[in-house]
Amino acid sequence: MEQKPAKATRKPRADSKRNRELLLQAAREVFTAGGPGASLEGVARKAGVGIGTLYRHFPTRDALFEAVYRGDIDRLGDLAERLSEETEPVEALRQWLREGVEVVATKKGMMATLALATDGKQDLFAYSSKRLTTAATALLSRAADAGDIRPDITPEDLLRALVGLCHAPDRPGWRTSVTRLVDVLVDGLRRGNG
């Protein structure tokens, strides 16, 4: 019996890849502005694609929420690596925390649905915890090694502080307030302040 060659896995077409990125960016914006009730039709409309295109990429609402969440975690991880190479240590930490506020803003808009979408998905929580802890460790270690911040702050301390600062009820201007508090936190981490 003759064996048939295995089907080659095709790379996604450029327009398909572009549409996926447009959908993720649109979802991030729609979820941030509209919360968990934001419609998938609104996401497709904002991305400039049809609802069928959305469902081809993300067959369920949960799949879209998870992809946005995972993408934000990856963006924070990548940003930490880039800042570590390009920016002085304390400023890198400050910029990373400020971007963390933006990520939390997206998550706040979809928190209830995200909880349902990720229920029981321990791998997603383990992935995000590892990626964020690795990023925070690199930034903190670099700043502490440079003698710029206290050496006794752990990545868990930093992440807990970020989440705590962002946990306040949503009120107009909360992000501006939290960004100011991030500056206070970073200034408080400087060596000699503790």
Buried (B, 14 or more C-beta within 10 A) or exposed (E): EEEEEEEEEEEEEEEEEEBBEBBBBBBBBBBBEBBBEBEBEBBBBBBEBEEEBBBBBBEEBBEBBBBBBBBBBEBBBEBBEEBBEEBEBBBBBBBBBBBBBBBBBBBBBBEEBBEEBBEEEEEBEEBBEEBBBBBBBBBBBBBBEEEBBBEEBEBEEBBEBBEEBBEEEEEEEBBEBBBEBBEEBBEEBEBEEE
